[in-house]
Amino acid sequence: MKSSTESTDSLAPGSAKPVAGPGGSSGSGGHVSGTHVGFWGGLMTALLAVLVLAAAFTAPPRSGAYYPGDCIQYP
């Protein structure tokens, strides 16, 4: 039976890839946890909702009681 040092000695230098642990980083970059994606996705969704709501409130009416000029008639 081989020991753990014997099994890694058979690999060529630089061929073994580091493996990231649960909270660690492998150093390769690009690793994003689901928590980060969920946080930023939720934040961007809330920001977009606020912007759309602000645009809806500030848009002038095209017809109705509050329209300042000639109303667009119902077809």
C-alpha positions as CSV (number, residue, x, y, z in Angstrom):
1,M,0.0,0.0,0.0
2,K,1.4,3.4,-1.0
3,S,1.5,6.3,1.4
4,S,0.1,9.7,0.5
5,T,3.6,11.0,-0.2
6,E,4.4,8.2,-2.6
7,S,1.2,8.9,-4.6
8,T,2.0,12.6,-5.1
9,D,5.6,11.9,-6.0
10,S,4.4,10.1,-9.2
11,L,2.9,13.3,-10.5
12,A,4.9,15.6,-12.7
13,P,5.8,18.9,-11.0
14,G,3.1,21.5,-11.5
15,S,0.5,19.0,-12.7
16,A,-1.5,18.8,-9.5
17,K,-4.2,21.5,-9.2
18,P,-4.9,23.0,-5.8
19,V,-8.4,22.4,-4.5
20,A,-10.3,25.1,-2.6
21,G,-11.9,24.1,0.7
22,P,-15.3,25.2,1.8
23,G,-14.2,28.7,2.8
24,G,-10.9,28.9,1.0
25,S,-9.7,30.0,-2.3
26,S,-7.7,28.0,-4.8
27,G,-6.0,31.1,-6.1
28,S,-7.3,30.7,-9.5
29,G,-9.9,33.5,-9.1
30,G,-13.4,33.5,-10.6
31,H,-14.9,31.6,-7.8
32,V,-18.2,33.2,-6.6
33,S,-20.4,31.6,-4.0
34,G,-24.1,31.4,-4.4
35,T,-24.5,33.8,-1.5
36,H,-22.7,36.6,-3.3
37,V,-24.6,36.0,-6.5
38,G,-27.9,36.1,-4.6
39,F,-26.9,39.3,-2.7
40,W,-25.9,41.2,-5.8
41,G,-28.8,39.8,-7.9
42,G,-31.3,40.9,-5.2
43,L,-29.7,44.3,-4.9
44,M,-29.7,44.9,-8.6
45,T,-33.4,43.8,-8.8
46,A,-34.4,46.2,-6.0
47,L,-32.5,49.1,-7.7
48,L,-34.1,48.4,-11.0
49,A,-37.6,48.2,-9.4
50,V,-37.0,51.6,-7.8
51,L,-35.9,53.1,-11.1
52,V,-38.9,51.8,-13.0
53,L,-41.3,52.9,-10.2
54,A,-39.7,56.4,-10.3
55,A,-40.1,56.5,-14.1
56,A,-43.7,55.4,-13.9
57,F,-44.6,58.1,-11.4
58,T,-42.9,60.9,-13.3
59,A,-44.3,59.9,-16.7
60,P,-46.9,62.4,-17.9
61,P,-50.4,61.0,-18.5
62,R,-51.5,60.5,-22.1
63,S,-55.2,60.8,-21.3
64,G,-57.6,61.2,-18.4
65,A,-58.5,63.9,-15.9
66,Y,-54.9,65.0,-15.2
67,Y,-53.8,65.3,-18.8
68,P,-52.7,69.0,-19.4
69,G,-53.7,69.3,-23.2
70,D,-55.8,67.6,-25.8
71,C,-56.4,64.0,-24.7
72,I,-55.8,61.0,-26.9
73,Q,-59.2,59.7,-27.7
74,Y,-60.1,56.0,-27.3
75,P,-60.0,54.3,-30.7
